[in-house]
Amino acid sequence: MYKGIYIAMTGAVLRSQELDNVANNLANASTVGYKKTTFSSELYPLLSDNAAQQDSIYPDARAMSFAGKYSIDASEGNNRVTGNPLDLSIKGEGFFALEDKGKTLYTRNGVFSKDKAGYLVSGNGMKVLNSLNKPIRIDGASVNISPDGSVFVDGNSTGKLKLVNINGIRHVADSLFSGNESGPASGEIQQGSIEMSNVNPVREMVGIISALREYEAAQKVIQNFDTLAQRTVSEVGKV
C-alpha cells in the first residue's frame, strides 16, 4: 500500500515540476530568442537489492518511481522585421557568442546596440564576439552585415561575427545559454530582423490542462491509499 502512495507521490511531484516548466515557457513567450524547455517523465523500477540502486533517485522505494528530466528545444522561432541595422537574426543553425566577465555565453537574441566605447553589445551589455574571439567595434555611421556574418562599417571590413554550434546546451537566463562549442555554424545572418521565442502558447496551455488533470488524479490516488491505511489500522485495532 505504501509503495502505491510513494509511486503516486512521485508522479504528483513531477506533474508539479511540469506545471512550473510550462509556466516559465509562457512567461517567456514574447522574449526575443528564447528557447522553450520541455519536461518528460517515465515510470521505471527501483532495485533496492541490486548494484544498480545508486542510479535510482529514490533508493528506498523498493518498487517503481517516476523520473523526469528537462531538455531545451533549440528549434528556430519566427522572424520579425525591425529595420534596425543592428538587429540581427540567424536563419538556420548557430548561436551568437557573447563575452561575459571572461566567460563565453551564447544567444540567438540579436537585439544589439553600440555602447559608449563603440562596441557591439547585447541588451544586457555583453560584448558580441567575432570569429577571432574579440569584441566587435563599430566605429562609423553605416553598418552592413552580410549573410555570412562579415561586418562592414562605412564600407570597410571590421571582421566577422562568430556563429557557432554548441553541445550540452544549458539555460543560463532569459535567452542566454552555456555549452560546449562544436564548430562553426552554417546559419545565415539576416540584418534588420530578430528571432522571436519558439514557444507556442496554445500548445503550452494544452500542456497545463493535461498536467493539472494528471496531478489531480495522483492526489486522489494518494487520498484513497491514505483512507485505506486508516481503515486498516482501525480494523486491526478492533481485532
N, C-alpha and C positions, 0 to 999 in steps of 0.2 A: 504493500500500500504506500509506504513512504517513498519507495522508488518511483512510484507513479507521480507522487507530489513533486518529487525532485525533477522529473522529466518535464512536467507541466511548468514548473517554476523557471527552468532554463529557457523554455520556449517563450514564456511571458517576458523575461528579461531581454531576450533577443528581439522580440517584437517592439519593445520599448526603444531599443537602440535603433531599430529600423525607422521608427517614427521620428527620432531625433535626426537621423540622416536625411529623411525626406524633407523635414522642416528646414534643415540647413540648405538643401538644394533650392527650395522655394524662396528662401531669403536672399539667395544669390542669383535668382532668375534673370535679373537685369544687370548683373555685374559683368563688365566687359572682360572677355577672355576666360571666364570661369569655366571649369570642367567639373561636371557633376560627379558625385561619388555614388557608387552602388553598394548595396549591402545584401549579402547572400548567407544562407544558413542551411545546415543539414543535420540530420539525426545520425549519430554514429555510436558504436558500442564502446563502453569503457571497461577495460580488462583489469580489474583490481589485483589479480594474482598473476599478472603477466609482466614481462620485461618492458612491454610497450606502455606500461602505466604512466611513465614520465611524459609521454606525448599527450596525455589527456589533460584537459583544463580543470576537470573535477575528479581527481583520483579516488575519492571516497564514495563515488556514486554507486559503483558495482552494478551498473545497469546500462542505461542508454542516456545520451545527453545531446542537446543541441549545441552546435558550434557555429559561430558566424565570423565573417570577415568583410572588410571594406576593400573596395578597389576603385580606381579612378578611370572614368570613361573619357579618354582624350580625343574623342571624335570632334570633328570640326563644327563650329557653330555658324549661324548665319552672318553674312557680311552686312554692314551698314555704311553707306557712303556719307562722309562728312565734308569732304572738300578741303580739309585741313592738311597741308603738305607734310606735317609732322605726325599725322595719324597713319599708322601702318597696320596692315593685317597680313596674315600668311595664308595663301591658298595651297592646301596640301599639308604635308608633314613638316614638323620642326617647331622649335621654340626660340624666342629671343633670349639672349644671355645678358644678365644684369650683374653689376658689381655691388656687393653688399658687405661692407666692412671686411674686406679681404676674402670673402666667400663669393661664389657664383651661384646665383639663383636663376630660375627660368620662368618665362611667361609667354602667353600669347595675347596679352593685353598690350596693344600697340598705341595706346594714348600717350604719346611722348611730347616733350616740350624742351625748350632750352633753359638752362639755369643761368644764374648771373655770370658765370665764367664762360658761358657759351657751349657747355657740354649738353649732349642729348641725354635727357633723363626721363625716367618713368614718372608716373603720377606721385609716387612716394619718394622721389628724389634719387633713386638709384641710377647710376650711370649705365648707359647702354654700351655694350662692348662690340668691338669689331672683330674680324677674323683673326687678328693678332692678339686678342685678349686685352686690347687697350680701349680706353674710353673714346667715344667719337665726339669731336669738337666741331661745332657749326659756326664758322667764322665768315659770315656773309649774309646776304639777303635772300638769294634764291636757292632753294633746296630741291634737288631732284633725286629720286631713288629708283633705280631700275629694278626689274623683276628679280634679278639675281642678287640683289642687295647692295649693289655698288652705290655709293653716296657721292653726289656731285654738288658742290657749293659754288654758286656763281660760275658754273661750267667747269670747275676744277675738281678732279677726283680727290676725295679725302678718306678713302678706304672702303671697306665692305662690311656690311652688317654680319655679325656672327649668327648663323642659323644652324642649330644642331638638333639631333635626335637624342633622347635620353631614356635610359633604362632605369628600372627601380624607382619610378616616379612617385614622389611623396608630396602631399599637400602641405604647404607652409602657412599661407594665409591668403584670403581672397583669391587672386589669380596668380599667386606665386607658388612655384614648385621647386623641389630639390630633386636630385637624381644623379645618375652617372652618365656622362656623355658617351654616345656610341657612334660618333662620326657626324660629318656634315649632313644636313637635311636637304631634300630636293624640292622643298616648297618654294613658291614664288611670292615675292613681296608685292603687295598692292598698296600703292600710295594713295592717301586721301580716303581711307576707309578703315573701319575697325571690326573686329570679330566679336560678336555677342556671345553670351553664355549658350552652352548646348543643352540647357535644362528645358524640358518640355513640361510646362506647368500642368497640363491636362493629365499626362501620364503620372506625374508626381501626386496629384490629387487622388487618382485611382489607387496609387500605392498606399496612400494614407488610409483610405477606406478598407483596403484589404488587410493592412497591418492591424488596424483597430479591431476588425472582426476576429482576427486570429488571437489578438491579445485578450479580448473579452471571452473567447472560447477557452483559452488557457486559464483565465481567472475562475470560470465556472467549474472546470475540472479540479482545480485546487480546492475550491469550496466544497465540492462533492466529496473529495478524499478526506477533507478535514471533518466533515459531518459524519462520514463512515467511521473515522478514527474515534470520534467522541462517542458514537453509538457502541462501538466495540468495547471501549473502556467501561461504559455504563453497564453493558450486558455482563462483562466479566465480573464487575463489582457485585451484581445481583447473585451470581453463582457463588 
